[in-house]
Amino acid sequence: MKFIKKFREISIKDVAKVGGKNASLGEMYNELSSEGVLVPDGFATTSEAFWTFLKTNKIEEKLKGLLKTLDRKSFENLSIVGAEARKLILAGEFSKEFSEEIISAYIALGNGDNIQVAVRSSATAEDLPNASFAGQHDTFLNITGAEALLSAIKNCFASLYTNRAIKYREDKDFLHHEIALSVGVQKMVRSDISCSGIGFSLEPESGFKNIIHLSGVWGLGENIVQGLVNPDEFDVFKPNIDKAENPIIQKKLGHKELSMVYAESNGHSSTVNIETPLEKQDSFVLADVEIIKLSRWILLIEKHYNHPVDVEWAKDGLTNELFITQARPETVHREEDKRFYIEYHLKQKSEVLTSGSAIGSSIATGKARFLKSPDEGHKLNHGEILVTNNTSPDWDPLLKLAAAVITERGGRTSHAAIVARELGVPAIVGTNNATEKIKDGEMITVSCEGKTGFVYKGALDYDTKEIDFGNISLPKTEAKFILSDPDRAFQLSFYPNNGVGLLRMEFIITHQIRIHPMALVKYDELKDIGARKSIEELTWQYKDKSDFFVEELSRGIAVIAAAFSPKEVIVRLSDFKSNEYANLIGGRQFEPLEENPMLGFRGAARYYHPNYKDAFELECNAIKRVREEMGLDNLKVMIPFCRTINEAKNVIELMKEFGLERGKNSLEIYMMVEIPSNVILLEDFAEYFDGFSIGSNDLTQLTLGVDRDSELMADAFDENNASAKEMIATAIQKARKAGKKIGLCGQAPSDFPEFASFLVEEKISSISFNPDALLKGIENINKAESER
C-alpha cells in the first residue's frame, strides 16, 4: 500500500512517515507484545498521503499564503486564519486510491466494515522530547463504517490548523509548511463500559523518577484530558514493582461525577457524558493487581525508549483486558534541570479561599479573572489569574497570558495541568468551588509550595531564592531532614541530604487522619454524637474504622520513605501530649485532664498503657505495612520520651508482639535522648536500641528546668547554655563508646555556627534540620569541619 502503513509495519524510526504518536504505537505493538504489553491493532495514513492530498487539491500554496497574513504580534486574526485554513482542507477530496486503501485496511481490522475505531491525529513533529503537542490536534472516538471513517480522517487533517495548533507551532518555532499530519486508526477498546486513564513513568509535579503515577476515570479517557472530572490517582514505587507484595504507596479517590460513553449515532463520532452512579463514584476504577500490572507495563515502555514517558491506557469492559493506547515522551522534566531550583516561600498568610491539587512549585499574585469559555478570552489581561471550570486545548493561547490557572475540575494529568507544567506557571486544579469562593477581579495569591495548592485572599508577599545544588557538597557529618508533610517529600528529595533523621507522624495524623485512634478502635462506645458523625463521614469506605487509621498513616509515611529510598528514614512514633490528642476528633473521651501534659501521659509510657495500647498497635501495623507489604525497609523506628530502662523493655517487647521485631527484616529501633535519665543511663539504654537521636528542645528544657513553651521564660531557654551542651556532649561520648550512631534534631546548628562547631568537635554522627534550615546547616557543618 502506498498511503497506508499497518501497525505491524511501523517502528519508532517512522516518525517522519506517520508522526510520533503512530510511530510509538507501531513500535510497542511489534516490540513489547512479547513482554505482555497489549496495544490495540490498527493502521496509519502516511505523511506522503497528506502531502499528496494537499497537492492534488492545490491547497499547499494557498495555506502558505494564508499563514503569511497571520499577525504574529497580537495574533488578533488567529481565529480567522485558522478557520480559512481548515475550510480549505475540508473542501478537498480524497483520491480514489487513498480512499480504497483506507477502506481496505479498515475492513481487515475486523473482517467487515462495522468495527468501531478510534481516529487520532499524529503530526510529524508531535510527541518529540522537546514538544508534546498535547491536545493540539483532534481525536474522534466510536467511529463505525467507511463513510464515517473517511470523514473523521479529513477532519483530523484539518485539525493541523486549529487555532491552538497554529499558535503552538509559532511558540515552538516550527515551520507550518514542514509538518504533515498522519492519522492513526485503531480498534476501539470498550472503555466506555469500563474505565481508562493516563500514566506517567515519573511523579508529574517534581519529576521524581522512582514513582509511576496513574490516574483513571469511568468511561472514555477524554474526561481526564479535558479536566471535566477529578480522577482517581495512584502512586507506585517503581523499584519495588517486582519485589514488594504491594508497591502502591498512595491512592486517592476522585469524584468522577461524569462518565463519557458511546451515544447512538449513524457511525459518526458520537459520545455523551452521563452522571456516574454513586456506587461507582465511591469506588476506585482499578483493583490493586491492575494498578501494578499497568505500572509494570509503563516501566517496560520507559526502559524500551530509555526516557520517561506518559501513556494512555484503557480497560475493555467486554473482556476485562487492559491496553496501552498511546505513549509519548514526557516533555516537562529534564535531568539536567534538577541541579537548579527556585524556592518560593510565602512571607505572610491570609484567608484561604479554596484549595486543590498543586501544579508546579511556585507562587503567583494577580487579579482573578473568570472565563466560562475561550470565547471570553478578550477579558483576560496579561498577568491575571485565570479561574474557570476546566480547560481544553482550545484554551492554550489564553493560558500563555495567565500568571496562574485555577480550575474547579480536573486532576494532575488533566490538560490544564499538563500545559501549566510546560509553560512553567503555577496552577491549582480540582478545587470544586473556585468560582463560588473567588470574586471576579479580586486580588489573590496562588501558592503551590506543596502537593496541595492554596488560594489566598489578597496579594501576599513572598520570597524567591535560586539554588544551585551543584555547588553544595555534603559534609562528613551526615545532614538529614526533619520532615512531617508528605506533600513536599518528592521535591525535597532533590536537595543534598543523607536521608530523614526525624519523620514526625503527628502531622499526618492531624491533617490526613484527624481522628483520635482510640475513637476508631472503640467507635461503638463513642459518646460524642458530633464526633461519631464526623468519623462516619471520613471513614465511610471502611467497615473496620481502625483500617482507616492504618491505611492513611502508612500511605503518608510511605511517600516520605519512598522519596528518600534507599537512604534511611527514621519515623518517630507518635508524641502528642494528652491535650493535643484530646483535640483530635473523638479524643476528649480518651484523654486525661493534666496540669502539665509536657511531663505527663506521653511517649513510651503511653504505648503499653491500657488506655492507649490498642491505638499503639495501629501505629505498629502502619509501619509494618510500609516495611513489609510496600517493601520500604529503609524505614526505621524511633521511640520518644522513654524515661526508664523498664519502659524501653516494655515497648520493645510490645512492638515485637505487634510484628515489629528488632533485627527482623533489618528493622532498627532508635531512641530519642531528651531526658537527663537518657544521658545518665545511655550505656544501659544502648542494649535495647540501635541508635539515638538527641531532641535538643526537650533535653534543654529538662536540664534547665525551663518550660520551652513559656513566653515569660523564653530568655532562659538556651541550647547554648553550658549545662545543656554538657548533657549533649556526654550523650554523644557515651553513644560512641557503645558503638551506636547518635544524631541531633534541632534548629540551633543552623542558627548558630558555633553550635554546629561544637557538635562536629564532639564527633556527632548526624544532624537533622527542618527543610528551610537544611542548606544553612550544611554550610555551618562544612565550615566547622574545615576548621578542625
N, C-alpha and C positions, 0 to 999 in steps of 0.2 A: 504493500500500500504506500502511496506517495504522501498523503496528507495525514495519516493516522499511524500512531505507534501504540501497540498494546503494552500494558504494564510489564509483561514478561520480556519485552524487547527494550526496556528503558533502564538506564543506570544513572547514577549521580553525575556522570560525565556528560549527560544530555541536557544540562541546564539551558544552553543556547537554543536547543531544539524544542524543549517542552516546558521551560521555566523551572524555577526552583522547587515549587510545590510538587509538580508531577514527577520531576526527576527523583525527588526523595521518595515518593510513593513507589516508583518502579524499583528503586534501589532496595527498599525494605522488602517489597514483595518477592524479589529474587534472592536477596542475601540473608534475610532474617527469618524467613518462613521455617527454615530448618531448625531454628532456635525456639520455635513455638510462637513467634510473634505473628498474629493474624492481621492481614491487610486485605480489605475487600478488593476483588478484581476490578479491572477497568481498562480504559484506554485514554489516550490524549491526542488532541489535534496538535499539529506541529507549528512552529514559527513560520515555516515555509507556507503553510496553509493560510496563515494570517496575511503575510506579505502578498501572496497571490490574490487573495480576496481584495486587498486594497488596490492593487494594480489593475485587475480586470474590471473593477468598478470605478477606476480613475478617481480614487479618493485620496491617494497619498499626498499629492502636491496641494490639494485643497486643504488638507489638515495642516500642512506646514505653513501655508499662507494664513490660515485662521489663527494658528498659535503665535504668529508674528504680531498679531494685533493685541495680544494679552498685555494688560497693564501690569508690569512686573514690580511696580512700586506699591500701589494701593490694592491691586487685584480687584478693583471695583467691577470690572467686566468679566470676572472669572465665570460666573454662572451663565452668562450669555455665550462665551466661547465654548464652555463645556457642553451646553445644550446643542449648539450648532454642530460640534464635533460628533456627538452621539447621534444626531439626526442623520448626518452623512453616512455613518456606518449602518444604522438601522434601515436606511433606504437601499443599501446594497443587496445584491443577490448572490447566493452561493452557486458555484458551478455545479453542473450535474455530477461531475466526477467526485467532487468533495462531498456532496450530499449522499451519494451512493456509498462512499467509503464509511461515512458516519453511521448510516443505517445498517450496513453490513456488520460493522464492529459491534453495534448496539444489539443486534439480533443474536450475535454469537455469545454475548454475555449471559443470555437467559434462554436460548433456544426459542425465541419468539420476540414479538415487538411490544410486549406489555410489561416488561420488567421495570421496576421502579429504580431510578438512578438519581444520584446527586451530581450536579453540574457545577464545577468550580473553576474560577479563573486562576491562571498561573502565568504571571508576566515573566519575561526572561531576565528581569532584574530583581525578581522577588525572592524573598526568603534567603537573602545573602547575609553573611556575618555582619555587614555594616548597615543593612537596611531590611527591616522586616516587611514593609508594605502592609502591616497588619490591617485587615479590613478595608483596604483601599478599593478592591475590585469585587464584583458581585458573585454570589453563590445562589444557586437555585436548587431547592430540595423537592423530593417527591415528584420527579418528572416521569411521566409514563407516555409511551408512544413516540413514533418517529417525528411526527409534525411538531409536537411539543419540545422534543429534544433539539431539533434544528433551530427553533425559535429561541430556546434558552442559550444555545451556543452563540447565536448572533448577539443576544443581549450581553453575554459575557464579553464579546469583542468590544461592544460599545462601552462597557464599564471601564475600559482602559482610559476613557476620557471623562470619568466622573469628575466633578469639581474637586473633590478631595484628592483624587489620584493625580490630577494635574498639579495641584498645589504641593503635594508631597514630593513629586519629581523635581519641581522647582526648588524646594527647600534642600533636597539632597543632591542637586546639580546633576541630575540625569537628563540626557537629551531625549526629548519625546519621540523623535523620529527614529531612534535607535532601539526602541523597546517594542517587542512583539508580544502578543498575547496567545498563550496556549490554553486550551480548555480541557480539564480532566473530567471524564465521565466515569463514575464509579458506582458499583452496586450500592443501593441504599441499605444501611443497617437499620433494622426496625427499632431504633432507639425511641421512636415516638411512643411506643408502648412499654418502654423501659427507661433507660437513663443514658446520659452522655456527659462529657466534660472536657477539661483541659488538664494537662500535666506539665510541670517544669522539672528539669533534672538538677535544679538548684533552688534555694529559697529565693523567691522573686523579689523581695524587698532589699535584703542585704547582699544577695549574691553568694551567700554561704553555700559551698558546693557539696556538703555532705548530707543535704536534705533533698528528697524528692517530694514536691508539693503537688497535690491533686485537688481539683475542685470538680463538683458534679451537681447536676440538676435532673429532675424528672423530665422526660421527653427529649426533644431535639436540643442540641447544644447552642443554638443561636441565642437563647436567652442568657447564657453566660457572657458571650461575646458582646451582646448589646447592653449588658448590665441591667436587664429587666428584672432579675431576681437575685437574692442573696443566696449563693450556693453553699452546699456542704464543703468543708475543707479538711484535708488530711495531710499531715507531715510524716514522712517515713525516713528513718535514719539509714542512709544509703549503705554505710559499711556493714550494717548488721542484717541486711536483707536475706542473706543465705546463712546467717549464723544464729540469729536470735529466734526465739519462739514467736515473738510478736514485735517487730521493729517499728510499729506505728507509735510515734511519740505524742501526736496531737490529733484530736478530732474536734471539729467544730460544726454543730448542726446549723444549717442555714434555714431561712424561712421557706424558700422555694414555693412562693404563693402561686406561681403560674407554671403550666406545662405546655410546651409547644408540641402539637400533634398534627398529623395529616388531616386535611379537610377534603371533603368530596369535591372533585373537580373533573374537568374534561382532559386531564393529563397535564395541564399546565401547572407550574409550581404553585402549590396551594398548601399553606399551613395556617393554623389558628392557635391562639393561646387560650387555654381554658384554665379555670381555677383548679389548683391541685387539691385533692381530697385531704382533709385534716390529718388522717392517719398516715398519709404519705409525706405531708409536710413535717410531721413529727418523727419520721424515720430517715435514717441515713440511706443514701442511694446505693451504696456499696457495702457488702459484707467485708470483714477484715481480710479474708482469703483473697477476695477480688482486689482489694487495695494493694496487697502485697504482690499479686500477680502482675498488675499494671505497673507497679514500681519496678519490678524485675525487668519487664519489657523496656521501660524507659531507660533503665540502666544499660541494657543491651544496645539500645539505639545510640545512647551517648557514647558508649565505648566504640561502637562501629564508626561513628562520624568523628570521634576524637575531639568533640567540643560540646558544651552544654546545648540542650535542645528544649524546645517546648512543643508539645504534641496535642493533638485532639484525639479523644477516644470515644467509643460508643459501645453500648451493650444491646444486643439483639433480643427483643422481648419474645421472639418466637423460639429461638434456640438457646437463649441464655449465654451465648458466646460473647466474649469481649473482642473488640477490634481496635486497631490504631488506624485512624482515618486521615491523619496528616502529621508531619513532623517537619520542623524548621529550626534553623539555628536560633539560639537565644541571643538577642542583639544588644541588651542593655548593659550587662555586667562584663567587664574585661578584667582579667587577672592583673594586668599592669596598673589598673586604676586603684587597686587595693592598697598601694603604698601611700596614697594621698587621701586625706579625709578632712572634711569640714565639719566641725562640731557646732551645733546650734543649741543654745540654752536660753529659755525664757528668763528674763530678769524679774518679771512680775507675773502675777496671776489675776484673773478676774472671773466673772460668772461664766460657767461652761454652758454654751448654748446647745451644743449637740456633740456627738462623738460617733466614730465608726472605724473602719479598718484604715490604717495609715499607709499611704503610698509614698515612698521616699523617706528622707530623714531630715528634712529642712523645715523652716518656718517662713510664713509669708503674712503680710498685713495688707489690707486694702478694702475698698468698698465692695459689699456683696451685691451681685447683680443676678437677679432671677431671669432665666430664659426658659421658655416652655419648649422651644424648638430652634433649630439653626436659622429658621426664617426671621427670628428676632435678633439675629447677630449684630445688627446695627446699634443695638442698645449697649453692647459690651465695649467698654473703652479699655485701652491698653493698661495693664496693671491692676485691673479689677479682678475680683474673685468670682468665678462662675459658679452659680448654685442652680442645680436642675435635678430633675427626677432621675434621668440616666442619659448616657450619650451613646451615639452610634458613630460609625466612620464619617458620616456627613458633618459631624461637629468639628472635625480635625482642623480646618483653617481657623476656627474660633479659639480652639484650645491653645494655639500659639500666642494669642493675645493675653491670656489669663495669667495672673500671678499665682493662682492656685485654683483647684477644682474641688467642688463638693457635690456629691450625688446622694440621693435618697436610697437608690437601689444599686446592686452590683457588688461583686466580690473582688478579691485581689487579682483575679485573672480576667476581669471584665475589660471591655475596650477602653474605658476611661482610665483604668489602672495601667494598662499596657502603654498607652500613648503618653500618659503623665510621666512614667518612668523614662520613656525615650526622650521626652522634652526636658526632663530634669526639673519639673515643677511639682510641688507638694500637692497631694490630693487626699481627700477623705471620702471613702465610698461606703455605701450601705448604712447611711445614718438613720434611715427610716423616717426621720421627721425634720430634715433640714429646712424645707420650705415653710414649715409651721413655726420653727423656733428662730429663724433668722429673718430680719426685716430687709426688704429690698433697699439698697442704698446705704445701709448702716456700716460703720467701720467694724471690721472683725479681724481676728488673728487665727490663722490656721497653723497648728503645731503638730508636726509628725515626728516627734522625738523618739517614740517607741512604736510598737505594733498597733497600738490604739491611738488614733488621732483625735485631737480635741479642737473644737471651735470656740474661741473665747470672745466675749463682748469687748469691743474697742480695739485700738491699735496698740498692742503691748510692745515694750522694749525687749530686745533680745540681743545676745552676743553671738558672734561667729568667730571661730578660731580654726585656722588652717594648720593641719598637722602633716608632717612628712615622717611616716613611720620608718622610712629607710634610714633616717638619721638618728634613730634611737636604738641603743644597744642595751640588752638586758644585763643587769649586774650578776655577779656570782651568787649573791644572796637572792633567793627567789622572790619575785614580785608578783603577787597574786591579787585577785579581785575579792572584794566583799560585794556580793550580789543578792538581790531579792526579787527583782522583776524579770520574769522570763521573756517579756516583750523585747527587752534590749539585748538579750544574750547573743544572738547571731551577729549583730553589728559589733558588739564589744569584743567578740572573739578575734577580730582582725587587729586589735591593739596588741602591742608587745606585752606578753604576760606568761606566767608559769602555771596558769590554772586558776581555780577558785578556792581561796583559803577559808571562806565562810559564805555558805549559802543559807540565808535566813528564810526558813519556810513560813514565817509568820505573815509575810506579805501575800503569799499565795493563799493562805487560809483567810486572811482579811478581805482580799479583793476578789478572789475567784470562788471560794467556798462560802465564806461569810457566816457559816453556821457553827455553833459550838459542837464538837464531835460527840459529846455525850447526849446532846439533844437529838442526834441521829441514831445513836445506839439505843436510846430509851425514848424514841419518838412516841410510842404508845402511852408513855407515862407523862408526857409533856402537859403541863397545866396551862401554860400561856396560849390562849386561843389565837392571838395575833401571830405569835411565833410559829404555831402549827400551820397557819395559812401560808406564811412566807416560805416555810420549809417545803410545803407541798408544791408551791409554785416553782421553786428552784430544783426540786428533785423528782418531778412528775415522771421522768423516764425510768426511775429506779424502784423496783419492788422492795428491795432492801435498801433503806435510806443510807446505811453505812457505806454502801458501794459508791455512792456519790462522792463522799469524802476521799476514799482511796483513789478513785479514778482521777478526780480533779487534782489532788495533791501529787500523784505520780506523774501526771502529764506536765505540770508546772516544773517539777524537779527534773524530769527527763529532758525538757527543752534545754535547760542550762547544762546538764551533764553532756548532752549531745553536742552542744555548741563548742565545748572545750575539749571533748574527747580527742586523743587519749590522755590528755593532761588530767591530773586529779581534781576532783570537785568534792569538797568536804561540806556535807549538809549537816547543819546543826539541828538536832531535834527541838521541838517547839519550846520556846522560852517566854511565853506570855506570863505576866503576873495575873493574879486572880481578878483584879479589877479590869484588866484588858480582856481576859477570857469572858468575863461577865457581859462585856459589850457586844459579843457575838450573838447572833440570833439564837434565842433559847438559852443563853448562857447563865442568866441570873439564878435559875433553878439549881444549877450545879456548882456554883462558886460560893465560897465562904466570904463574909464581910471581914476584911482585915484592916487593922490600923496601919500596918506598914507592909504592903504587898511586896515591896522590893526585897524584904527579908523573910517573906512568908512562904506560901504554898507554891513554889516554883522549882523548875529544874528537875534534877534526878529524883528527888523525894516524891515528886508528883507522879512519876511514871508507874511506880509499883503500888501506889496508894489505891485502895478500893474505889475511891471517888473518881479516879481517872484511868485506872488500869485498862479498861475496855477501849478507851479512846487512844491510849498509847499503842495498843495492838493495831489500830487503824494506821497510825503513823508508820509502824514497822511493816505492815502489809504494803503500803505505798512504796516504801524504799525497796522492799523485796521485789515488787513488781518491776521497778525500774532496773534493778540489777539483774534479775534472773529472766523475766519474760522479755524485756526490751534489750537485754544484753549489754547494758551500760555499766560494766563493772569497774569503771574508773570512779564511780561514786563511792565515797567513804562517809562514815557517820561520826558525828561528834556529840558528846554528852555535855550539856551546860550545867552550871551551878551544882556541882557534885561535892557536897560538904564533907563526906566521910568515906573511909575505905569500905564501910559496910554498905553505904549507898551504891558505891561502884560495883560491888559484888552483886547486889540485888538487881541492878539494872542490866548488867552483863548477862546474868542468868535468865532474866525475863526476856531479853532480846533473843537469846538462844531458843527459849520456849516458843517465841513468836516467829522463828525461822531465820533470824539474823545471828548466825554463829560466827564469832570472831575467828578469822583464819579460813573459814569455809568459803569457797569460791573467791578467794583472795580478799575477803572483807577485812578492812582495817577499821578499828574504832579509836577515835581520838577523844580527848577530854579538854574542856575549857579550863584554863588556870585563871580564876577570877576571885578566889577567896584565899586569905592568908593560909588557911589549913592546907590548900592545894600546894602551896610553895613549901611549907614546913615538911609535909609528908610526901613530896613529889616522888622520891625513890620508891615508896610503897605503892603509890598510885601507878607507877610505871609497870608494875607486874600485871596490871589489868588493861593497859592501853598501849596502842601502837605509836602514839604521838600526842603532842599537846599544842594548844593554841592559847596564848595569853590574851584575855579580854581586859585590856588596859583600863577601860572605864570603870568596871566593877571592882577590879583589883585596887585601883587608886582610891575609889570611894570607901572601900572597906579597910584599906590601910590607914587612910587619913581620918576615917570616921565622918566623912562629909557626904551628905545626900547630893548625888550628882544632878538631881532634878531641881534642887533648891536655888531659886534666884538670889535669895539673901546670902547664900554661902558660895556663890559662883566664884568669887575671888580666891576662896580657899581650896577649890578643886583644881589640882595642878599635877598632870602626869610627869612634869619635870621635877617635882619635889624629890629631894634626895631619898626619902624613905620609900616612896613609890618606885623609884628607879632601883633601889637596893633590892626590893622584892622581885622586880623583873629580872635583874641580873642574877639573883640567886636561882630563880626558876630555870633560866637558860643554862646555868652551870650544872645544875643537878640533872637536867634532861640530857645534856651532852654526856655527862658521866654515866648515865644509864643507857646510853646508846640510842636515845629516842630523838626524833625530829621535834622541833618546837618553833612555832611561829608566833606572830603577834598581829592582832586585828585592831586597827585604830587610826585616828586622824593625825595624831602627833607626829609620826615620821614624815608626813608630807608638809605639815605646817611648820615644823621646827627642824632645820637641817642638823642641829646639834643632837636632837633626839635620834635621828637616823644614824648619826655617827656613833652614838652610844650603843645602839643595837648591833651595828656592824662590828664594833670593837668587842662586843660580848659574843660574837660569832653565832648570832641567831640564824636559824635555817631559812626562814621566810618572813616576809611582811606583807600583809593584805591591806588593800586600800579600797575605799569607795571609788566608783568609776571616775568621778570628777577630780579625784586626787591622785590617780594612779601615775600619770606621766610626771607630775611634780615629785611624787615619791620616788620614782625610778631615778630621776635626776639627782635627788638628795642621796640615794644609796650609792650611785655611781661616784658622786663626789666624795662620799665618805670612804669608799673602797680605794679610790685613787690616792687618798691622803694617808692610808695605813702604812 
